[in-house]
Amino acid sequence: MRQHARPDVAESFFEVVRRRRSIRKYKPHDIPKEDFKKIFEAARLAPSAENSQPWRFIIIRNQKVKELLAKPRFQGRTFLTQPFIANANAIIVVLGDSSVSCCPRATWTTRDPLIATEHLVLAATALGYGTCWIANYESRPEEWIDEVRTALRIPEHMHIIVLVALGIPGETPQPRPRKSLQELCFDETYGNPIDLS
Ligand SMILES: Cc1cc2nc3c(=O)[nH]c(=O)nc-3n(C[C@H](O)[C@H](O)[C@H](O)COP(=O)(O)O)c2cc1C
């Protein structure tokens, strides 16, 4: 047994990772402040380049604002709607601060907040909440982004990185397929199979 190994902690961690699904249906329920605190504490502890911690989070519970974030749009000729976003108990707007980040021109402004986002998603899963990453707003018209920035008073140097819908799961979806470890991991050089059996 490795000196610092904690099998119980490791098993709980993997259980949370296995249990997480993208949830797109929620039961109406307020999320207690203590749970928000734990969820954001997990995000706060995430690693970042030069420890710059360029993430910021806005918690949206106001129904009108949720509807603004869920607003349908055209993509090419397709009409896309994600009404479930408005039914989430809360939406977390994840921001990246380009003025705080160690490399404002590089992609760390985006990468670090994404790491913190997965921390908060896993913490929410551990607490029994369902989450769904929402990145589809990226292809939305500039006017919509401006409307959101104005409504949420997001300053110029803050980039909207992603949204996360959060709430009590109202569905239990099956796991979605994943590639095998053989397809993903190589031994020393790219493409060289690794034996992880
Ligand atoms: C960066 C990112 C963006 C995503 N954007 C959306 C989205 O806009 N709408 C949506 O319904 N799901 C979105 N998802 C969820 C993915 O579709 C989902 O993670 C994937 O299909 C695997 O399913 P699972 O999360 O249940 O394991 C996004 C996930 C990630 C990581």
The ligand as an SDF file (V2000), in Angstrom:
LIG
                    3D

 31 33  0  0  0  0  0  0  0  0999 V2000
  -17.1350   22.4750  -23.6120 C   0  0  0  0  0  0  0  0  0  0  0  0
  -18.4660   21.7780  -23.6580 C   0  0  0  0  0  0  0  0  0  0  0  0
  -19.5410   22.3760  -24.2860 C   0  0  0  0  0  0  0  0  0  0  0  0
  -20.7920   21.7670  -24.2990 C   0  0  0  0  0  0  0  0  0  0  0  0
  -21.8640   22.4570  -24.8380 N   0  0  0  0  0  0  0  0  0  0  0  0
  -23.0820   21.8990  -24.7610 C   0  0  0  0  0  0  0  0  0  0  0  0
  -24.2220   22.6390  -25.2060 C   0  0  0  0  0  0  0  0  0  0  0  0
  -24.1320   23.7710  -25.6600 O   0  0  0  0  0  0  0  0  0  0  0  0
  -25.4330   22.0480  -25.0930 N   0  0  0  0  0  0  0  0  0  0  0  0
  -25.6040   20.7890  -24.5700 C   0  0  0  0  0  0  0  0  0  0  0  0
  -26.7350   20.3230  -24.4800 O   0  0  0  0  0  0  0  0  0  0  0  0
  -24.5270   20.0600  -24.1390 N   0  0  0  0  0  0  0  0  0  0  0  0
  -23.2940   20.5970  -24.2050 C   0  0  0  0  0  0  0  0  0  0  0  0
  -22.2060   19.8910  -23.7310 N   0  0  0  0  0  0  0  0  0  0  0  0
  -22.3780   18.5320  -23.1660 C   0  0  0  0  0  0  0  0  0  0  0  0
  -21.8320   17.4500  -24.0890 C   0  0  0  0  0  0  0  0  0  0  0  0
  -22.7310   17.2460  -25.1480 O   0  0  0  0  0  0  0  0  0  0  0  0
  -21.6170   16.1690  -23.2660 C   0  0  0  0  0  0  0  0  0  0  0  0
  -20.6330   16.4030  -22.2800 O   0  0  0  0  0  0  0  0  0  0  0  0
  -21.1770   14.9700  -24.0950 C   0  0  0  0  0  0  0  0  0  0  0  0
  -22.1460   14.6450  -25.0530 O   0  0  0  0  0  0  0  0  0  0  0  0
  -20.8930   13.7360  -23.2310 C   0  0  0  0  0  0  0  0  0  0  0  0
  -22.0280   13.3880  -22.4570 O   0  0  0  0  0  0  0  0  0  0  0  0
  -21.9630   13.3700  -20.8590 P   0  0  0  0  0  0  0  0  0  0  0  0
  -21.5490   14.7450  -20.4020 O   0  0  0  0  0  0  0  0  0  0  0  0
  -23.3360   13.0100  -20.3860 O   0  0  0  0  0  0  0  0  0  0  0  0
  -20.9330   12.3470  -20.4640 O   0  0  0  0  0  0  0  0  0  0  0  0
  -20.9560   20.4850  -23.7240 C   0  0  0  0  0  0  0  0  0  0  0  0
  -19.8470   19.8700  -23.0970 C   0  0  0  0  0  0  0  0  0  0  0  0
  -18.6330   20.5170  -23.0440 C   0  0  0  0  0  0  0  0  0  0  0  0
  -17.4880   19.8680  -22.2970 C   0  0  0  0  0  0  0  0  0  0  0  0
  1  2  1  0
  2  3  1  0
  2 30  2  0
  3  4  2  0
  4  5  1  0
  4 28  1  0
  5  6  2  0
  6  7  1  0
  6 13  1  0
  7  8  2  0
  7  9  1  0
  9 10  1  0
 10 11  2  0
 10 12  1  0
 12 13  2  0
 13 14  1  0
 14 15  1  0
 14 28  1  0
 15 16  1  0
 16 17  1  0
 16 18  1  0
 18 19  1  0
 18 20  1  0
 20 21  1  0
 20 22  1  0
 22 23  1  0
 23 24  1  0
 24 25  2  0
 24 26  1  0
 24 27  1  0
 28 29  2  0
 29 30  1  0
 30 31  1  0
M  END
$$$$
